[in-house]
């Protein structure tokens, strides 16, 4: 092992890193990742491992891989249940601010296409998470 090997960004894609990387791509589609979004990501990832390490590895991975290559590799690494979990989390992020911007929708549907998931199969998730994130009736 050479001295600079520890600075290398050779990150092997695991299902946990695929989830985190997918979420990072969605959070950054607008060009800015807020502290609130990073906190949300950390809370989500805490339940499956060391959140800081997963975020760090995912950020390194996303910097070395373009989106299309990442999606192809993630499709090969994830089983069907994991793909739906990733997509559900992406929907949750997409709808968290109460609106679904066009660029967010395009990114989301690029994931469904890459994962071979039809719009019909994902629609129930979109419907449920839309209701979950619609808090307008609670505002006085």
PLY file of the C-alpha trace (Angstrom):
ply
format ascii 1.0
element vertex 140
property float x
property float y
property float z
element edge 139
property int vertex1
property int vertex2
end_header
0.00 0.00 0.00
1.41 3.34 -1.03
1.33 6.47 1.07
-1.36 8.14 -1.05
-3.63 5.07 -1.27
-5.70 6.28 1.67
-6.60 9.37 -0.37
-7.83 7.31 -3.30
-11.50 7.55 -4.23
-11.86 3.91 -5.23
-15.14 3.20 -3.50
-16.87 -0.11 -4.10
-20.60 0.28 -4.58
-22.63 -1.51 -1.92
-26.41 -1.35 -1.51
-26.03 1.15 1.37
-23.72 3.36 -0.68
-26.11 3.07 -3.64
-28.97 4.34 -1.45
-26.90 7.22 -0.08
-25.50 8.15 -3.50
-28.98 8.12 -5.06
-30.22 10.44 -2.35
-27.22 12.75 -2.81
-27.91 12.95 -6.54
-31.55 13.89 -5.83
-30.65 16.45 -3.17
-28.09 18.11 -5.42
-30.17 18.23 -8.62
-30.95 21.88 -7.93
-27.26 22.68 -7.52
-27.37 23.18 -3.76
-27.51 20.72 -0.88
-28.80 22.40 2.25
-27.81 21.55 5.82
-31.37 20.34 6.38
-31.06 17.91 3.48
-27.73 16.59 4.80
-29.26 16.16 8.26
-32.18 14.27 6.73
-29.73 12.04 4.88
-27.69 11.39 8.03
-30.81 10.45 10.01
-31.92 8.04 7.28
-28.49 6.44 6.97
-27.93 6.17 10.73
-30.33 3.22 10.82
-28.19 1.20 8.40
-24.65 2.06 9.46
-22.15 4.78 10.14
-23.94 7.73 8.52
-20.86 9.95 8.27
-18.84 7.21 6.59
-21.67 6.36 4.18
-22.07 10.01 3.24
-18.33 10.42 2.74
-18.04 7.28 0.61
-21.13 8.26 -1.40
-19.81 11.74 -2.06
-16.50 10.27 -3.26
-18.35 7.76 -5.42
-20.63 10.39 -6.98
-17.63 12.55 -7.87
-15.90 9.73 -9.76
-18.98 8.27 -11.52
-21.37 9.99 -13.85
-25.08 9.50 -13.15
-25.72 7.03 -15.96
-22.80 4.79 -14.99
-23.87 4.93 -11.36
-27.46 3.99 -12.20
-26.30 1.06 -14.32
-24.03 -0.26 -11.57
-26.68 0.31 -8.89
-29.22 -1.58 -10.99
-26.84 -4.55 -11.03
-26.09 -4.38 -7.28
-29.58 -3.86 -5.87
-32.32 -6.44 -5.59
-35.91 -5.47 -6.43
-36.88 -4.58 -2.84
-33.79 -2.38 -2.51
-34.63 -0.60 -5.77
-38.12 0.21 -4.51
-36.64 1.44 -1.21
-34.26 3.74 -3.09
-37.11 5.05 -5.25
-39.37 5.61 -2.22
-36.63 7.63 -0.53
-36.10 9.64 -3.71
-39.83 10.41 -3.85
-39.73 11.48 -0.22
-36.84 13.89 -0.90
-38.46 15.13 -4.10
-41.73 15.96 -2.33
-40.26 17.18 0.99
-40.57 20.86 0.09
-44.14 20.49 -1.17
-43.40 20.71 -4.88
-41.92 18.45 -7.51
-39.69 20.52 -9.77
-39.28 19.36 -13.35
-35.56 18.60 -12.96
-36.32 16.51 -9.86
-39.01 14.58 -11.71
-36.70 13.96 -14.66
-33.99 12.65 -12.35
-36.47 10.45 -10.51
-37.81 8.91 -13.71
-34.25 8.33 -14.95
-33.86 6.12 -11.86
-37.10 4.23 -12.53
-36.00 3.66 -16.11
-32.49 2.55 -15.09
-33.98 0.16 -12.52
-36.54 -1.23 -14.98
-39.46 -0.12 -12.81
-42.61 0.99 -14.62
-44.53 4.14 -13.71
-47.53 1.93 -12.91
-45.45 -0.06 -10.40
-44.14 3.05 -8.64
-47.38 5.09 -8.73
-48.69 3.73 -5.42
-45.49 4.91 -3.70
-45.85 8.35 -5.26
-49.48 8.54 -4.11
-48.74 7.50 -0.52
-45.71 9.74 -0.14
-47.63 12.66 -1.66
-50.20 12.31 1.10
-47.46 11.92 3.73
-45.78 15.14 2.62
-48.96 17.20 2.14
-49.06 19.12 5.40
-50.91 22.15 4.03
-54.08 21.28 5.95
-52.16 21.65 9.22
-51.10 25.23 8.55
-53.27 27.78 10.32
0 1
1 2
2 3
3 4
4 5
5 6
6 7
7 8
8 9
9 10
10 11
11 12
12 13
13 14
14 15
15 16
16 17
17 18
18 19
19 20
20 21
21 22
22 23
23 24
24 25
25 26
26 27
27 28
28 29
29 30
30 31
31 32
32 33
33 34
34 35
35 36
36 37
37 38
38 39
39 40
40 41
41 42
42 43
43 44
44 45
45 46
46 47
47 48
48 49
49 50
50 51
51 52
52 53
53 54
54 55
55 56
56 57
57 58
58 59
59 60
60 61
61 62
62 63
63 64
64 65
65 66
66 67
67 68
68 69
69 70
70 71
71 72
72 73
73 74
74 75
75 76
76 77
77 78
78 79
79 80
80 81
81 82
82 83
83 84
84 85
85 86
86 87
87 88
88 89
89 90
90 91
91 92
92 93
93 94
94 95
95 96
96 97
97 98
98 99
99 100
100 101
101 102
102 103
103 104
104 105
105 106
106 107
107 108
108 109
109 110
110 111
111 112
112 113
113 114
114 115
115 116
116 117
117 118
118 119
119 120
120 121
121 122
122 123
123 124
124 125
125 126
126 127
127 128
128 129
129 130
130 131
131 132
132 133
133 134
134 135
135 136
136 137
137 138
138 139
